[in-house]
Amino acid sequence: MTQQPENTICPCERGKPYSTCCQPLHQGDAATSPEALMRSRYAAFALNLPDYLRATWHQSTRPETLTLEDSPDWASLQILNSDQSGNKGTVHFRAIYRLGSGWGFLEENSEFAQEDGRWYYLRGDTIEGQLKPGRNEPCPCGSGKKYKACCL
């Protein structure tokens, strides 16, 4: 598990310290919603926590093994839509990553199920692509600065 200092901002984009945001979930607490689980799973990808990802993957679709060795350098997460009805939920998100000298994205409509008070990732329909931000657009890294003043 990648160690994060107590005051480091969580990668899930909520703006909270990791220690009070996704770390408790990574240590065994149950997510309160599909969106909370999705954010914690994104943070687990960013922090290289494959055991957590497998533990939160529904047993009916969980891979036998999971390695993150070829995982990209995740930069930011955008939740586009989140819905919950009973023990089913969906989250539509876009995750931005560094792609060589540029940027790429993974967009997914994810499905979640709740069993015994815990949410699990079921499956997702994904598309991937390359980002080509303009100089005056927000930087894909999530800094809040313009691209030309940040990562260009």
C-alpha positions in Angstrom: 0.0 0.0 0.0 1.3 3.4 -0.9 1.6 5.5 2.2 0.0 9.0 2.2 0.9 11.7 4.8 -2.0 12.5 7.1 -2.6 16.0 5.5 -2.2 15.0 1.9 -5.3 15.8 -0.2 -7.2 12.6 -1.3 -6.8 11.8 -5.0 -10.6 11.2 -5.3 -11.2 15.0 -5.9 -13.4 15.7 -2.8 -10.7 18.1 -1.5 -10.5 16.4 1.9 -7.4 15.0 3.6 -6.8 11.3 2.6 -6.8 10.3 6.3 -10.5 11.4 6.6 -11.6 10.7 3.1 -10.8 7.4 1.3 -8.2 6.0 3.8 -10.9 4.6 6.2 -12.5 2.8 3.3 -9.1 1.5 2.1 -8.7 0.2 5.7 -12.1 -1.7 5.7 -14.9 0.8 6.4 -17.9 0.4 4.1 -18.7 3.0 1.5 -22.0 4.8 2.1 -23.0 5.1 -1.6 -22.0 3.9 -5.1 -20.3 7.3 -5.6 -18.3 7.0 -2.4 -17.1 3.5 -3.5 -16.3 4.8 -7.0 -14.2 7.7 -5.6 -12.4 5.3 -3.2 -11.7 2.9 -6.1 -10.3 5.7 -8.2 -8.0 6.7 -5.2 -7.0 3.0 -5.0 -6.0 3.0 -8.7 -4.0 6.3 -8.1 -2.3 4.9 -5.0 -1.7 1.4 -6.4 -3.9 -0.6 -4.1 -5.0 -3.7 -6.1 -6.1 -5.6 -3.0 -8.7 -3.0 -2.2 -9.9 -3.0 -5.8 -10.4 -6.8 -5.8 -12.1 -6.6 -2.3 -14.6 -4.1 -3.6 -15.3 -5.9 -6.9 -18.4 -8.0 -6.8 -17.6 -11.7 -6.6 -19.6 -12.5 -9.7 -17.3 -10.3 -11.9 -14.1 -10.0 -9.9 -10.9 -11.0 -11.7 -8.8 -13.7 -10.1 -5.8 -11.5 -10.1 -5.2 -7.8 -10.6 -2.0 -6.0 -11.2 -1.6 -2.2 -11.6 1.9 -2.4 -13.0 0.9 -0.9 -16.4 -1.6 1.5 -14.9 -1.3 5.1 -16.2 -0.4 8.1 -14.1 -3.9 9.2 -12.9 -4.4 12.9 -12.7 -8.0 13.8 -11.9 -11.5 12.5 -11.6 -14.8 14.0 -12.6 -18.1 12.5 -11.5 -20.6 13.3 -14.3 -23.6 11.6 -12.7 -24.4 9.3 -9.8 -27.7 7.5 -9.0 -28.8 5.1 -6.4 -32.1 3.1 -6.1 -32.4 0.5 -3.3 -29.4 -1.9 -3.6 -28.4 -0.8 -7.1 -26.4 2.2 -8.2 -24.7 3.8 -11.2 -21.9 6.3 -11.5 -20.8 8.0 -14.7 -17.3 9.3 -14.4 -14.3 10.6 -16.4 -10.8 9.9 -15.2 -7.9 11.9 -16.7 -4.4 10.4 -17.0 -1.0 11.4 -18.4 -0.4 9.9 -21.8 3.3 10.2 -22.7 3.7 14.0 -23.3 -0.1 14.5 -23.5 -3.3 13.5 -21.8 -5.9 10.7 -22.1 -9.2 9.9 -20.5 -11.2 6.9 -19.5 -15.0 7.5 -19.3 -17.2 4.8 -17.7 -20.8 4.1 -16.8 -20.3 1.9 -13.8 -22.9 -0.4 -12.1 -22.8 -1.2 -8.4 -24.7 -3.5 -6.1 -25.1 -3.5 -2.3 -25.0 -6.7 -0.4 -25.0 -7.1 3.4 -24.5 -3.4 3.9 -21.5 -3.1 1.5 -21.3 -1.6 -2.0 -19.5 -3.5 -4.7 -18.4 -2.6 -8.2 -20.2 -4.9 -10.8 -19.1 -3.8 -14.2 -18.7 -0.8 -16.5 -19.0 0.3 -20.1 -15.9 2.3 -21.0 -14.6 4.5 -23.7 -11.1 5.9 -23.9 -9.6 8.7 -25.8 -6.9 11.4 -26.0 -7.4 14.9 -24.6 -6.2 17.9 -26.5 -6.8 20.8 -24.2 -6.5 24.4 -25.5 -4.0 26.8 -24.0 -6.7 28.7 -22.2 -8.7 25.7 -21.0 -8.4 24.4 -17.4 -5.4 22.1 -17.1 -6.3 18.4 -17.1 -4.2 17.7 -14.1 -6.9 19.2 -11.9 -4.8 22.2 -10.6 -7.4 24.7 -11.4 -4.9 26.7 -13.5 -5.1 27.3 -17.2 -3.3 24.7 -19.3 -0.8 27.2 -20.7 0.3 28.2 -17.1 0.5 24.7 -15.7 1.4 21.5 -17.7 1.8 22.8 -21.3 
